[in-house]
Amino acid sequence: MMKSTTIRTKNALLASWCWVLLLGFASAQSNCKDNLTEVALSETFVADRSIPRTYNLCPDRLYATGVLDPADGELRDGFFPIAFYGNCTVQCGENGLRSNNCEIGIGDLAILMTPFDEADPNPIDFGDSYIRGISIVDIFRVPVFTGGTFGNLNFVDCAFLNSIAQPNIQLSSVAALRRRRRDVEWMEEYVPQKGGLVVPNFKKVPDAKKWTDRKEADDRYLQTTDQTLHVTFTDCLFEGNEGPSNFQTDGGLTLIFMPDDDVDITLRRAMFRDNFFPQYPLPNPQADSKNLLSVFSENNKITIQDSCFLNNEAHGFALVQSVATDITISNVFVDPVDTSLQCPFVTRLEIGLMNDITSIGCVDFDASECTLFAPTAAPSASPTRAPTGGGFSICFSGRNQVEVEGKGKIDMKDLQKGDSVLTGNGKFEPVYGFGHTDDFAETDYLQIYTDSSRRPLEISSDHMVFTEGYRSIPAANVQVGDKLILGSDSLALAKVLAIKNAVRKGSYAPFTESGTIVVNGILASSFVAFQEKEHLHIGEVATPLPYQWLAHTFEAPHRMMCAIGFCKETYTTEGVSRWVDGPLKVSQWMLRQHPVVHFLVFVPALTFFSLMALFEATVFSYPIASLSLLLAATVAYVLSSSVRVVKKKSL
């Protein structure tokens, strides 16, 4: 959760000055901001925060935010997230519409609303602030975080897409800020840190009355001053978000998290679609609850109106769990209804003395159909992105899942060399290497949705999948209505329902002996097709050679060296295996040549690698027979040589 990480925002902003100066001041003289850091820096110099201000982000842009360094809490390698004080509007383009295509993503944070300086005693009064038409995509820590804030924060026509985070949105109040500062002062006074170690000060007895009085003073302040945070989402889309499989908290995994007092949330014409918070094997029983909205304070307020919850997956209590009693549901539709949950929509929670959580009642949805016009996830045109420095992107995304022997289903990004994964022959085969592995490469993927799973297969366009009839075709050639082979059973098929585009951080291409791997339940290849065709073409002539067979054949030397233990894996700066990098460049060069040159180079190469593959198949598939044959051949050679020597001497 966000509260476990200290973000040194003031230092991050100061460090950003040099970067902004390098960009120049062109954006300051135009009608839109082409970097988010400039918005935060501008806000630090606002003298009168009661005067409304508007910042227009430039359309058709992807704003890549920074990554938190775990060593010092600093944000690095990207824009500072959206940050502002009260009575401010940040919007996409001059009209604030999502169709203008402003995306914030590929980092750890997108929107950060908390006092910039921890020493600042004043919380942020939002007044009436707006975020309009912005899409938050593929964030890895917490896409939206508010802390020490009150007033009205409004999200209008926004989208929250494809993030694996815990939580996706955390809404914390002034009460949380004051409590955190009390805790910090307690630690500084009574539990000082020496050399990085927490050492209690036994010579100083804690003054219990002092801290009781401090808490009572804070409570009186909050009761006499309206410092409630009101957050409203209007016409917003929440789609394709997930809870990380290797993460747990006491409150479980959730999409929107409200842990503190004095926070009200309103969801108006909201669409929640294809969000996944399933059961993961976590040891903490409290973490066994996964849902879309968690509210952990009695005096909070929930209002959900004219909204739809479609094809979401939760586990435990319900899609929404709340300690708050003030819950208003109006014209809300849920489909499908998950009968494994304790409540079909909202569960009322009670927290015990030992922080144990129990359900004490349900609040049902009240609509028989979705009357909300479903907003689209993203415009068809992709936003302009800065070059990533990598020219190799024929892989799987890290959020795909594979089945590993002894581990069960794990994320592709967690797959290691030596893990045995389920493949197309129904067996588990070890991963002997990776053609490409890069945790940070920003890559374009196709999302292929089928009727077999809510989780799409995320795959690059050149990577091959297996269709009906055991045909291996590039993912770019897959069409809605096609049937893909499901798992390791060539007779089980999954119908393609939809195909979308997504940008992900991370690329992975594991190699197995058979050249196949089951990903998200779909049988896929370990290889790619360079020409976006099923078979190799020389000029305009189609050969009968499938790319799956060719790639598996040309990979034979690498496979054999790994089988005998001489397979040291090294990678280029782009994360491409050096076993793959050379042949890849030669193949790409050859395909650009005249068909005659292509033919003259290809035929000898194919002959050589076919013999290597034949040798591999013979030796490694039938090792005893191969050794026997080799021994017999050796003996025959020795005997024939001896006979020749004897005959020669006799003459």
RAZISUL-V800803 format. One record per helix or strand. SS is the DSSP state (2 for helix, 1 for strand). FROM is the first residue (numbers start at 1). TO is the last residue. Records with the same first field share a line. If there is no record, write none. Layout:
BEGIN
SS->FROM-TO  FROM-TO
END
This chain:
BEGIN
2->2-4  9-23  26-29  36-43  98-100  174-190  208-224  285-288  412-414  475-477  547-554  556-563  578-591  595-621  623-650
1->33-33  53-57  61-65  67-68  75-76  79-79  82-82  88-92  102-105  109-114  124-132  134-137  142-156  159-161  164-164  169-173  193-194  197-198  229-234  237-239  242-242  253-258  263-268  271-273  276-276  290-295  301-310  313-313  315-315  320-322  326-335  346-351  357-363  384-384  396-396  401-404  408-411  420-422  428-430  433-450  453-459  463-467  471-474  483-486  489-511  516-519  522-528  535-538  541-546  571-571  576-577
END
